[in-house]
Amino acid sequence: MKLDAHVHFWELGDTHNIWIAKKISGLQHDFTPEMLAPLCAGVGIDGVVVVQAATDPKETEYMVRLARESHLIKGVIGWLDLEADRATLQQEIERLRTFPKLCGIRAHPPKEFDPSWFTDPAVKESFRVIGAEGIPVDFLANCTQLEPVGDLFAAVPEMTTILNHGGRPFVMTGELGRWRADMSRIARDTSAYVKVSGLVERAGVEWQTDTLRPWVEAMLEDFGCDRLIFSSNWPVMTLMSTYDLWWASINEIVDDAGASAADKDMLFGGTAAKVYGLVG
């Protein structure tokens, strides 16, 4: 089963606080499973995982409703208030478990670029609770936050962790430097998985496949395909690319790197299915 493990859906008429849709004019449209389905079919994708975009439990319920109605959606990654007290957190975890296709949650700081959130003792305790419950956790962090994120992953090894968007590197600069060192450390010292996504959004308007190549090759070398998860970040990626171009670019880089058929099966679906417990 080929999977795109990171997409978003929203409708402008909903009441969820989708901050990125409000911030960027090119995203101020409806983006629905019906719109994405033909794009997936065009490149042979069998299903997608829809991911939290708002710190609002109502958005999680919206995604679960979509998943009930759409065969395209194989999994839902929702939102959980990680700053809640333990009793409330446990209650919310039990509520989430009743949702069909709920396969994980996504964590990111309330103030997006505040690295201290990842070291907050109360938040770390919430992650220990989630880890004990066996719930996979997606992490949205940028490349300046990778050191404390790596520390957190190492401190809570029982938690299944998935770093979103390749750690959000500054692709356009071409300088791997600190990002590569931090990612190599995460690969070496933790069992974290990484989503290969979010690169074209940071590559500049004149990006080409070769612009992405050093970053993808570094992730392949450090993590291997059994810890990498192909994703598109649709519709955000539409600001800089078409769906089929993103798919073709990643395939070209992976093929040029000498990946085997088995490796590609893991990258383009097998790893996601294993991590999130997805079935066709």
N, C-alpha and C positions, 0 to 999 in steps of 0.2 A: 504493500500500500504506500503510494507516494503522498506525502503530506507537506502542506505549508503550515508551519506550527506557530505562526504569529500574524494574525490579521485583526482588524477592528471593523465594527459595523456601527453606524449610527444614523439616525434620522433627525433632521433639523427640528421637527415638531416635538421631539421628546423633551423631557424635563431634566435630563442628566447634564451635569456640568462637565462636558467634554472640552477641556481647556484648549486643546490643540486645534479643535475645529473652530473655536471662537477666535483664536489668535491668528490663523492663517486663512486668507481669503480663498485660496485654492482648495481648501478642505470644507468650505461652507456649502456642502451639498449632501444629499442623502447618499450613503454607501451601504449597500445591502447584499445579502447572500446571492440574490438573483442577478446582481450586477457582476459579482466576482465569479460566479459559476462558469460562464463561458471562457473566461480567461484561464481558469484552472484546467478546464477540459482541453484547451488549446495546447497545453504543455504536458498533459497527462497526469495532473495532480488529482488524486482521488478524494481528498478531504482537507479540511482546515481546522485549526484551533483558533477560536476567537478569544481575544485577550482584553482584560480590563483597560479602560481608558479614563475612567472617572473614579474619584474616591467617594463612591456613592453606592450603597447596597442595592439601590433600585436599578442601577445599570447592570449589575450581576443578574438580577431577576429578568431584565430585558434580554440579556444574552441567552439565558436558559430558555426563555420562550422561543427565541429564534432557533435554538438548537432542536427544540421539539418539532419545529415545522420544517427544518431543512436537513436533508440527508448529507449536504456538503459539510456541515459542522460535525466534527467527530469529538471535539472536546471544548470545554469552557474553562478559562482561567479567570477567576473572579477577584473581588476585593474583600479584604478583611481589615478591620481597624486594629492594627497591631499595637496601638497605644492604650487599648482598653484594659481594664483590670482582668485578672486571670479568670474569674468566674464568668464575666461577660464574654471573654474570648472563647472559652470552652463552649458556652451556649451558642455562639455564632458558628463555631466549627461544626457542632451537631446540626445546626440548621442548614449549613452548606452541604452537608453529607446527604441531605434529602433531595438535592437538585440533580436531575438526570444530566449526565455528561460532564458534570463538574469534575475537573481533573487536576486543579491546582489553584493557587492564588498568586497575585503579583504584589511585590513589595517595593515601595519607593518612598523617599522622604517626603513629608508634607511640603517642605521647602526643598524643591528639587535638587539644588546644588549644595545641600548642607551635609558634609561628610560626617559630622558628629552624630547624626542620627544612627548610623550603622554601629556606633560604639556605645550607644545609650544602654545602660544595664537593664532597664525595663523592657526595651524593645528586644534586646538579646534574649531575655527570659521568654518573651512571646515566641521567638523563633525556636527555642528549646521545646516549648509546648507543641508547636506545629511539627517540629521534627519527630517528636515522640508519636504524633498522630499519623505520621507517614504521608503527609500532604506535600507534594512538590511545590517549591516556591520559585517563581520568576523574580529576578531582580532587575530593576531599571536603575542604572548608575552610569555616570559618564567617566571618561578616562582619567579625570582628576580624582575620582573617588575609589579607584581600584585597590589602593593599599588597604584602607579600612574595610572594604568589602572582602578582600582576600583574608584579612584577619578574622572577620566574622565567620566566613565559610570554614576556616580552620578551627575556630572555637566551638562551632556547633556541627561536628562531623556527621551527626545522625540525621541532619536535614538534607533532603535532596534539593540541590540548588541549581538554578539555570540562569546564567548571566545573559541578559538580553542585548541584542544588537552589537555583538562583538565588543562590548565594553564601550561603545560609542566613541571610537577614536576620531581624531582630526584627520580624516583621510586626505583632504585637499592639500595639506602641507607636505605629505609624503614622508614625514619624519616619524618613524616607528618608536624610536628611543624609549621613553619612560613607559609608554603603553605596552611595548613588547616585553620589557622587563617585568612589569606587573602581571601581565597575562601569563608569562612563563612561570612565574611564581605560583599563581593560582592553579595552573595546570599541574605543577610539581607537588604542591603541598595540600591540595584539596581534591575532592572527587567531583567538582563542579562541571556542569555541562555549559555549552555556549551556543547561542543562536547566531547563525551566520545571516545577518540581516542588518538593516539600518546603515549600510555603508554608503549607498548612493546619495542619501540625504545630506551627507557630510563631504561629498566628493567634488562639489562645484558643478556648474552647469555644463562644463566642457569635459566631463569625465568620460573615460573610455574603459574598456575591460582591463587594460594594463594599469589604470589608476587603482583599481581594486586589488590587483594581483598580489602585491607584497603583503597586504593585510590578510587576505584569505590564505595565502601560502604559510604565513606565520601561524595562523590558527590550526591549519592542517598539521604542521610540524609539531606544535606543542600539545595539541589535544587529540589528534587523530579523529577519523570519521565516526568512531563509536562514542565520541563525546561532543560531537558537533551536530547541530540541528538546523536544517535548511528552513528559512522563513523569509517572508517578503516584507512585512510591515505595511501591507496594503491597508488603507489607501494612502498613507503618508508617503510611501515611495513614489506615488504617481506625480509628486511635485518635481521629480528629477528623472524618472524612467518610466518605461512601459513594463508591464508584468512579464511579457515574453522576453524582453531584452535582459531584465534582471536574471531570469531563469537561464537564459543562454550564456550570459557572462559567467555565472558561477559554474555552470557545467563545463565551459571551456577551461577555466582555471583549474578545476579539479581534474579534468582529463589530462591537461598538460602536466600536472603534478604526478601523474602516474597512478591515480587511484584505481583500484580494482573494481570489478562489478559488485563484489560484496561490500567494499567500502562505500560505494555510491548508494547501495541499497540502505545502508545505515544512515548516511548523511541525509538522504532525501526521503526519509520516512521511518526507518527502523529505529533510530535512536529516539525519536519523539514518541513512537508507539511504546517503546520500552519504558521510558521515563514517566510518561503520563498514563500508562496502562490503557492505551487506545486499541480499539478493534474496528474492523472494517464495517 
